[in-house]
Amino acid sequence: MRKIMINARLIACSLFTALAAVSAADAASGEAKAVKHNHWHFAGPFGTFDQNALQRGFQVYETVCSSCHGLELISFRNLGDKGGPFYLPSCPAGIPDSVDCANPNENPVVKAIAANYKFQITDGPDDGGEMFQRPAVPSDRVPGPYANDQIARLANNNALPPDLSLITKARHHGPDYVYSLLSGYEDAPSTVEIAVGQYYNPYFHGDMSQNLKPEYVDEQGHPEDGVEVPLGGVLAMAPPLADGIVEYTDGSPQTVEQYAADVTEFLMWAAEPKMEARKSLGVVALIYLVILAGILYWSYRKIWADAH
């Protein structure tokens, strides 16, 4: 009994320590502006991805984001899977009948994207024992911009750009946060001073009290009375989007807001490429359970109808 009480105390102390650490981390991280809530096609139990938005989002990713961020959990052939950006249920005119365009490995759009991607695949060794570069094929993973984390840090002032495969699942508020961050850069308030290579974003968690100019803090380093600490924080990523930076061919607005929404939808698909199939299966399972419950209830009433 004494041993159980000691273990219970240890567990309680561990939980208290963990909660205290989390609270301290939250306090240190400062406050950020409430995220924007966008209307997403994929939201809700019956939500689906908008294929046009996914295609535009991939275009934004390839044109802008891929210069710094990888997508290492996605293969090119995933782009042609059912529910993916470039899925083709049947081949367009001009494609031989022998080609099965529903097969992502034979999808001509996916093959063209892989072959012409901005980064090639490091393969080998060849017959001479050397590694070599080659164009990608549908079965290859989408190559990242850097060979390793050390090179990535050297190219980004010691900041490591995160892989974007699961970014909408790895951040609180998921797609709303990513959308808000990408479209929410602002000029820094006049009360703060931002270091070279840092950029202010009200949706990024940080502690802006550390950036207050000397005239706005007291001798202890605390904000002077009446000085409001701005929401948000600073990050090493410069504003990646600007109006007109990506040319759309479908007539969609070429604005920061549209780019941010499209690439966020694409990154949500990258994090959950089987979402539509999962939701469809869930709906079928619920219908089955409702029917089964009805049959069981009817059977119960039938069997016990004559019982007193």
C-alpha positions as CSV (number, residue, x, y, z in Angstrom):
1,M,0.0,0.0,0.0
2,R,2.9,2.4,0.9
3,K,4.6,1.6,-2.4
4,I,1.4,2.4,-4.3
5,M,1.1,5.8,-2.4
6,I,4.7,6.6,-3.3
7,N,4.2,5.8,-6.9
8,A,1.0,7.9,-6.9
9,R,3.0,10.8,-5.5
10,L,5.8,10.4,-8.0
11,I,3.2,10.4,-10.9
12,A,1.5,13.5,-9.4
13,C,4.8,15.3,-9.1
14,S,5.8,14.3,-12.7
15,L,2.5,15.6,-14.0
16,F,2.8,18.9,-12.1
17,T,6.3,19.4,-13.4
18,A,5.2,18.7,-17.0
19,L,2.3,21.1,-16.7
20,A,4.5,23.7,-15.2
21,A,7.0,23.3,-18.0
22,V,4.2,23.7,-20.6
23,S,2.9,26.7,-18.9
24,A,6.3,28.3,-18.7
25,A,6.9,27.6,-22.4
26,D,3.5,29.1,-23.3
27,A,4.3,32.2,-21.2
28,A,7.7,32.5,-22.8
29,S,6.3,32.2,-26.3
30,G,4.2,35.3,-25.9
31,E,0.8,36.0,-27.6
32,A,-0.1,36.0,-31.2
33,K,-2.9,37.4,-33.2
34,A,-6.0,35.1,-33.5
35,V,-5.8,33.2,-36.7
36,K,-8.0,33.9,-39.7
37,H,-10.7,31.3,-40.3
38,N,-11.0,30.5,-44.0
39,H,-13.8,28.5,-45.6
40,W,-12.0,25.3,-46.7
41,H,-13.4,22.9,-49.2
42,F,-12.1,20.0,-47.2
43,A,-13.6,21.0,-43.9
44,G,-16.4,18.9,-42.2
45,P,-17.3,15.3,-42.4
46,F,-18.3,15.5,-46.1
47,G,-15.6,17.9,-47.2
48,T,-13.5,17.2,-50.3
49,F,-10.4,18.7,-51.9
50,D,-10.9,21.2,-54.7
51,Q,-8.7,19.8,-57.5
52,N,-8.3,23.2,-59.2
53,A,-7.1,24.7,-55.9
54,L,-4.7,21.8,-55.4
55,Q,-3.2,22.3,-58.8
56,R,-2.8,26.0,-58.2
57,G,-1.4,25.2,-54.7
58,F,1.2,22.9,-56.2
59,Q,2.2,25.6,-58.6
60,V,2.7,28.0,-55.7
61,Y,4.7,25.4,-53.8
62,E,6.9,24.6,-56.8
63,T,7.5,28.2,-57.8
64,V,8.0,29.7,-54.4
65,C,8.1,27.4,-51.4
66,S,10.3,24.6,-52.8
67,S,13.3,26.9,-53.0
68,C,13.7,26.5,-49.2
69,H,11.2,23.8,-48.1
70,G,11.1,20.1,-48.9
71,L,8.2,17.8,-49.3
72,E,10.0,14.6,-48.5
73,L,7.0,12.3,-47.6
74,I,5.4,12.8,-51.0
75,S,6.2,10.9,-54.2
76,F,5.5,12.4,-57.6
77,R,3.1,9.5,-58.3
78,N,1.0,10.6,-55.3
79,L,0.1,13.7,-57.3
80,G,-1.8,11.4,-59.7
81,D,-3.6,9.3,-57.0
82,K,-7.4,9.5,-56.8
83,G,-8.2,12.7,-55.0
84,G,-4.8,14.2,-55.9
85,P,-4.1,17.4,-57.8
86,F,-3.4,15.7,-61.2
87,Y,-5.6,12.6,-61.0
88,L,-6.9,11.6,-64.4
89,P,-9.8,9.1,-64.5
90,S,-9.4,8.8,-68.2
91,C,-6.8,9.9,-70.7
92,P,-7.2,13.1,-72.6
93,A,-7.3,13.2,-76.4
94,G,-4.1,12.3,-78.1
95,I,-2.9,9.7,-75.5
96,P,-2.7,6.1,-76.8
97,D,-5.4,3.7,-75.6
98,S,-2.7,1.5,-74.2
99,V,-1.9,4.1,-71.5
100,D,-3.8,3.8,-68.2
101,C,-3.9,7.4,-67.1
102,A,-5.7,6.4,-63.9
103,N,-2.5,4.7,-62.9
104,P,-0.3,7.5,-61.4
105,N,2.8,5.9,-62.7
106,E,1.5,6.2,-66.3
107,N,-0.2,9.6,-65.8
108,P,1.3,11.8,-68.5
109,V,0.9,15.0,-66.4
110,V,2.7,13.4,-63.4
111,K,5.5,12.1,-65.7
112,A,6.0,15.6,-67.2
113,I,6.1,17.2,-63.8
114,A,8.6,14.7,-62.5
115,A,10.9,14.9,-65.5
116,N,10.9,18.8,-65.6
117,Y,11.0,19.4,-61.8
118,K,13.4,22.1,-60.7
119,F,15.6,19.7,-58.7
120,Q,17.0,16.4,-59.9
121,I,17.5,13.1,-58.1
122,T,20.9,12.1,-56.8
123,D,21.4,8.5,-57.8
124,G,24.2,6.0,-58.1
125,P,26.8,5.0,-57.8
126,D,27.4,4.5,-61.5
127,D,29.9,2.0,-63.0
128,G,32.7,4.4,-62.0
129,G,31.6,4.5,-58.4
130,E,30.3,8.1,-58.7
131,M,27.0,9.5,-57.7
132,F,25.1,11.4,-60.4
133,Q,22.1,13.5,-61.1
134,R,19.1,12.4,-63.1
135,P,15.6,13.6,-63.9
136,A,12.9,12.3,-61.6
137,V,10.3,9.7,-62.4
138,P,6.9,9.2,-60.8
139,S,8.2,6.7,-58.3
140,D,10.7,9.2,-56.8
141,R,10.1,11.3,-53.7
142,V,9.9,15.0,-54.4
143,P,13.5,16.2,-53.9
144,G,14.3,18.9,-51.5
145,P,16.5,22.0,-52.2
146,Y,19.3,20.9,-49.8
147,A,21.4,17.8,-49.6
148,N,21.4,17.9,-45.7
149,D,20.4,20.0,-42.7
150,Q,23.9,21.5,-42.4
151,I,23.8,23.0,-45.9
152,A,20.2,24.2,-45.3
153,R,21.4,26.1,-42.2
154,L,24.4,27.6,-44.0
155,A,22.0,28.9,-46.7
156,N,19.5,30.4,-44.3
157,N,21.5,32.2,-41.6
158,N,21.5,29.1,-39.4
159,A,17.7,28.7,-39.6
160,L,16.5,25.3,-40.7
161,P,13.4,25.5,-43.0
162,P,11.0,22.8,-41.9
163,D,9.8,20.1,-44.3
164,L,6.2,20.9,-45.3
165,S,4.8,17.4,-45.7
166,L,3.0,17.5,-42.4
167,I,3.1,21.2,-41.6
168,T,-0.7,21.6,-41.4
169,K,-0.8,18.8,-38.8
170,A,2.2,19.9,-36.9
171,R,0.9,23.4,-36.1
172,H,-2.0,24.5,-33.8
173,H,-5.0,25.5,-35.8
174,G,-3.4,23.7,-38.8
175,P,-4.4,25.1,-42.1
176,D,-5.8,28.3,-40.6
177,Y,-2.5,29.0,-39.0
178,V,-0.5,28.3,-42.2
179,Y,-2.8,30.5,-44.2
180,S,-2.7,33.3,-41.6
181,L,1.1,33.2,-41.4
182,L,1.6,33.3,-45.1
183,S,-0.8,36.2,-45.7
184,G,-0.2,38.0,-42.4
185,Y,3.2,39.7,-42.7
186,E,3.2,43.3,-41.6
187,D,5.7,46.2,-41.1
188,A,7.0,46.1,-37.6
189,P,5.4,48.6,-35.1
190,S,7.4,51.7,-34.4
191,T,8.0,50.7,-30.8
192,V,10.2,47.7,-31.7
193,E,13.5,47.1,-33.5
194,I,13.9,44.1,-35.7
195,A,17.3,42.6,-36.5
196,V,18.6,42.2,-40.0
197,G,17.3,38.9,-41.4
198,Q,14.3,38.9,-39.1
199,Y,10.7,39.6,-40.2
200,Y,7.7,40.6,-38.1
201,N,4.5,38.5,-38.3
202,P,1.6,39.0,-35.8
203,Y,0.5,35.4,-36.2
204,F,3.8,33.9,-35.3
205,H,4.2,33.2,-31.6
206,G,7.1,35.1,-30.0
207,D,8.0,37.5,-27.2
208,M,8.1,41.0,-28.8
209,S,9.0,42.6,-25.4
210,Q,12.6,41.6,-26.2
211,N,12.5,43.7,-29.3
212,L,11.2,46.9,-27.7
213,K,13.4,49.9,-28.4
214,P,15.5,51.2,-25.4
215,E,13.3,54.3,-24.9
216,Y,10.3,52.1,-24.3
217,V,11.7,49.9,-21.5
218,D,12.7,50.7,-17.9
219,E,16.1,50.0,-16.2
220,Q,15.0,46.4,-15.5
221,G,14.1,45.8,-19.1
222,H,10.4,45.8,-18.6
223,P,8.0,47.8,-20.8
224,E,7.4,51.3,-19.6
225,D,3.9,52.1,-18.2
226,G,1.5,52.6,-21.1
227,V,3.7,50.8,-23.6
228,E,1.8,48.0,-25.3
229,V,3.9,45.0,-26.4
230,P,2.9,44.0,-30.0
231,L,1.3,40.7,-30.6
232,G,3.3,38.1,-32.6
233,G,6.9,37.5,-33.1
234,V,9.8,37.6,-35.6
235,L,11.0,34.8,-37.8
236,A,13.8,34.2,-40.3
237,M,11.5,33.6,-43.3
238,A,11.0,36.6,-45.4
239,P,7.5,37.2,-46.8
240,P,7.4,34.5,-49.5
241,L,4.3,35.8,-51.4
242,A,3.6,38.9,-53.3
243,D,0.8,39.9,-55.7
244,G,1.5,38.6,-59.2
245,I,4.5,36.4,-58.2
246,V,2.8,33.3,-59.7
247,E,0.9,33.4,-63.0
248,Y,-2.4,31.5,-62.9
249,T,-3.9,30.4,-66.2
250,D,-7.4,29.7,-65.0
251,G,-8.3,33.3,-64.3
252,S,-8.0,33.0,-60.4
253,P,-6.9,36.2,-58.6
254,Q,-3.1,36.5,-58.5
255,T,-3.0,37.9,-54.9
256,V,-1.3,37.0,-51.7
257,E,-4.6,35.9,-50.1
258,Q,-5.3,33.6,-53.1
259,Y,-1.8,32.1,-53.2
260,A,-1.9,31.5,-49.4
261,A,-5.3,29.8,-49.6
262,D,-4.2,27.6,-52.6
263,V,-0.9,26.5,-51.2
264,T,-2.5,25.8,-47.8
265,E,-5.1,23.5,-49.4
266,F,-2.3,21.7,-51.3
267,L,-0.3,21.3,-48.1
268,M,-3.4,19.9,-46.3
269,W,-3.7,17.4,-49.1
270,A,0.0,16.5,-48.7
271,A,-0.6,15.8,-45.0
272,E,-3.8,13.7,-45.7
273,P,-3.8,12.5,-49.3
274,K,-6.3,9.7,-48.4
275,M,-8.7,12.0,-46.5
276,E,-11.5,11.7,-49.1
277,A,-11.3,7.9,-49.0
278,R,-11.2,8.0,-45.2
279,K,-14.3,10.2,-45.0
280,S,-16.2,8.0,-47.5
281,L,-15.4,4.9,-45.5
282,G,-16.5,6.6,-42.3
283,V,-19.9,7.6,-43.8
284,V,-20.5,4.0,-45.1
285,A,-19.5,2.7,-41.6
286,L,-22.0,5.0,-39.9
287,I,-24.8,4.0,-42.3
288,Y,-24.0,0.4,-41.6
289,L,-24.1,0.9,-37.8
290,V,-27.4,2.7,-38.0
291,I,-29.0,-0.1,-40.1
292,L,-27.5,-2.7,-37.7
293,A,-28.8,-0.9,-34.7
294,G,-32.3,-0.8,-36.3
295,I,-32.2,-4.6,-37.1
296,L,-31.0,-5.4,-33.5
297,Y,-33.8,-3.3,-32.0
298,W,-36.4,-4.9,-34.2
299,S,-35.1,-8.3,-33.4
300,Y,-35.2,-7.5,-29.7
301,R,-38.8,-6.4,-29.9
302,K,-39.8,-9.4,-32.0
303,I,-38.2,-12.0,-29.7
304,W,-39.5,-10.5,-26.4
305,A,-42.9,-9.4,-27.7
306,D,-44.8,-12.2,-26.0
307,A,-42.8,-12.2,-22.8
308,H,-44.6,-11.1,-19.6
